[in-house]
Amino acid sequence: MASNTVTKIDATERSTLRVSIAFATEGGVAQTPAAATWTLTDLAGTVINNRENVTIGSLASSVAVYLQGADLQIVDQANPFEWRIFTVRWTDTNGRAVVDSIRFRVLNEKAVT
């Protein structure tokens, strides 16, 4: 995940979405962070499925986080889709705090044809 990059991703409600995270310096050199967490919210900032500051336990220069079930559930079934924001916060090897996020849509499974 590069800073200030918005990636278009669609996930179908109650499916599984793999979020790949590559930790790197500002110069693009891969590094393993000292610590990392992630949070899942809607556009209003409401935390989805209690997924706030979830610790990424097995740290490496790249990791995968899997969202599934209630992580990808439509709150209002009248909506054809709802937006989610996946935010990762990590501390680099120099002790600097880094925050990055992606925005994606969860498609209502009833509306998917």
C-alpha positions as CSV (number, residue, x, y, z in Angstrom):
1,M,0.0,0.0,0.0
2,A,1.6,3.2,-1.1
3,S,0.8,6.5,0.6
4,N,-2.1,8.5,-0.8
5,T,-3.1,5.7,-3.2
6,V,-6.8,4.9,-3.7
7,T,-7.3,1.4,-5.1
8,K,-10.6,0.4,-6.7
9,I,-11.6,-2.9,-5.3
10,D,-15.1,-4.5,-5.2
11,A,-16.0,-7.3,-2.8
12,T,-19.2,-9.2,-2.8
13,E,-21.1,-9.2,0.5
14,R,-20.1,-12.1,2.8
15,S,-17.3,-13.3,0.5
16,T,-13.6,-13.2,1.3
17,L,-11.3,-10.3,0.4
18,R,-7.5,-10.6,0.6
19,V,-5.8,-7.3,1.4
20,S,-2.1,-7.4,0.6
21,I,0.1,-5.0,2.5
22,A,3.7,-4.2,1.4
23,F,5.6,-2.2,4.0
24,A,8.4,0.0,2.5
25,T,10.4,3.2,3.1
26,E,9.5,6.4,1.4
27,G,12.2,5.4,-1.2
28,G,10.4,2.1,-1.8
29,V,12.8,-0.2,0.0
30,A,10.9,-3.1,1.6
31,Q,11.1,-3.3,5.4
32,T,9.5,-5.2,8.3
33,P,7.7,-2.8,10.6
34,A,8.3,-2.7,14.3
35,A,4.5,-2.9,14.9
36,A,1.3,-2.7,12.7
37,T,-2.4,-2.6,13.2
38,W,-5.5,-2.3,10.9
39,T,-9.0,-0.8,11.2
40,L,-12.1,-1.3,9.0
41,T,-14.7,1.5,8.9
42,D,-17.4,2.9,6.7
43,L,-17.1,6.4,5.1
44,A,-18.5,8.0,8.2
45,G,-15.8,6.5,10.3
46,T,-18.0,3.9,12.0
47,V,-16.0,0.8,12.9
48,I,-17.2,-2.3,11.1
49,N,-17.4,-5.7,13.0
50,N,-15.3,-4.4,15.9
51,R,-12.3,-4.3,13.6
52,E,-10.4,-1.5,15.3
53,N,-6.7,-1.5,15.9
54,V,-6.4,-5.2,15.1
55,T,-2.7,-6.2,15.6
56,I,-0.9,-7.8,12.7
57,G,0.9,-10.5,14.5
58,S,3.3,-12.2,12.0
59,L,5.1,-9.1,10.7
60,A,7.1,-9.3,7.5
61,S,7.9,-6.8,4.7
62,S,4.6,-8.0,3.1
63,V,1.6,-9.6,4.7
64,A,-2.0,-10.4,3.8
65,V,-5.1,-9.7,5.9
66,Y,-8.4,-11.6,5.0
67,L,-11.7,-9.8,5.4
68,Q,-14.8,-12.1,5.5
69,G,-18.2,-12.7,6.9
70,A,-19.5,-9.7,8.9
71,D,-16.5,-7.7,7.7
72,L,-18.1,-7.6,4.3
73,Q,-21.8,-7.4,5.3
74,I,-24.1,-4.8,3.9
75,V,-25.6,-2.7,6.8
76,D,-28.6,-1.4,4.8
77,Q,-30.0,-4.1,2.5
78,A,-31.6,-1.3,0.4
79,N,-28.2,-0.3,-0.8
80,P,-26.7,-1.9,-3.9
81,F,-23.3,-1.4,-2.4
82,E,-21.6,0.2,0.6
83,W,-18.1,1.8,1.0
84,R,-15.5,0.5,3.4
85,I,-12.1,1.9,4.3
86,F,-9.3,-0.4,5.4
87,T,-6.6,1.6,7.3
88,V,-3.2,0.3,8.3
89,R,-1.0,2.0,10.9
90,W,2.5,0.9,11.4
91,T,5.8,2.0,12.9
92,D,8.8,1.9,10.5
93,T,12.3,0.8,11.6
94,N,13.2,4.4,12.3
95,G,10.3,4.8,14.8
96,R,8.1,6.9,12.4
97,A,4.4,6.4,12.4
98,V,2.9,5.7,9.0
99,V,-0.8,5.6,8.0
100,D,-2.2,4.4,4.7
101,S,-5.7,3.3,3.6
102,I,-7.7,1.9,0.7
103,R,-11.3,2.5,-0.1
104,F,-13.4,-0.3,-1.6
105,R,-17.0,-1.2,-2.2
106,V,-19.0,-4.1,-0.8
107,L,-21.5,-5.2,-3.3
108,N,-24.9,-6.3,-2.0
109,E,-25.1,-10.0,-2.9
110,K,-28.8,-9.6,-3.9
111,A,-27.8,-7.0,-6.4
112,V,-24.9,-9.0,-7.9
113,T,-26.0,-10.8,-11.1
